[in-house]
Amino acid sequence: MSATGAVRPLEHLLELRDGLRTYCREYVGPTQEWPVVCLPGITRNCRDFEDLAPELARTRRVFTPDLRGRGRSDRDPDWRRYNLDSYVADVVALMDHFALGRVVIIGTSLGGIIGMTLGARHPQRLAGLVLNDIGPELDPVGLQRIGSSVGEPLSVVDWDAAAERARVGYAAILPDYTPDAWQKFARRIYREIAPGRIERDMDPGIARALAEYRGGPQDFWQEFGLLTALPMLCLRGEWSDLLSAATLRAMQRAHPQLQTVTITARGHTPTLDEPASRAAINAFLATLPRAV
């Protein structure tokens, strides 16, 4: 813990099977409860969880990796490996490195798809799953919006410009943000490369991979159908354009034990810093049996 009282995570660089290194923060907590792995959205990184993770670490270990191509993880020289198979394998490798037999995954958007797929392929590795504004069916409206924004120019000249670009891009999703909040938000999604050069903290090759994916399958009902015995919570932003209310109702019919919470005044995606998000996650975790 720092002099200001903030929790300082341990930092790791793990080598993956294909020689890339993935960056991960570890928030040390008690071991009686299932550890949590927080997975970000397609353009985001572990900094999305830097407020949530210390709170969760009061009761358990928490791991927040940067997916390959984001944050401090290596950029992949082959953009074709920015795909679901690679992401799932990377998360399993991380779990194996830290000897995590079973975990709870908190997955935002793409992170939730990774969680569903990992649970379907390796059911013995998950103790629970939190889906943040994502489900087994992706609304084409939101998918189109995300696909177009991923390919936007990535550089700005200073942090004020980064905050303004973030505000323009996300104001409809986060209508209550103040100028200070936009500055903090910008520092989560941008990084300073050099004086006068601030860039989105992701490999532009991810946009190319997403463009190819958008022509492929957008349905994960088969994976979701294999998770009906898994404790699961789904958060949906009230104005989400990626997870429709109709899809959420269909998810509840397919998984009668699914817990759902709508986060008001949020689109895709809630930040998980909202009081309602925190309360729902903490309540869900409290229902899970102890790890030991």
ABEGO torsion letter per residue (X at the ends): XBAAGBBBBBBBBBBBAAGBBBBBBBBBBBAABBBBBBBBBAABBAAAAAAAAAAAAAABBBBBBBBBGBEABBBBABAAABBAAAAAAAAAAAAAAAGBABBBBBBBEAAAAAAAAAAAABAAABABBBBBGBBABBBAAAAAAAAAAAABBABBABAAAAAAAAAAAAAAABAABBAAAAAAAAAAABBBABBGBBBBBBBAAAAAAAAAAAABBABAAAAAAAAAABBBBBBBBAABAABBAAAAAAAAAABAABBBBBBBGBBOBBAGABAAAAAAAAAAAAABBBAX
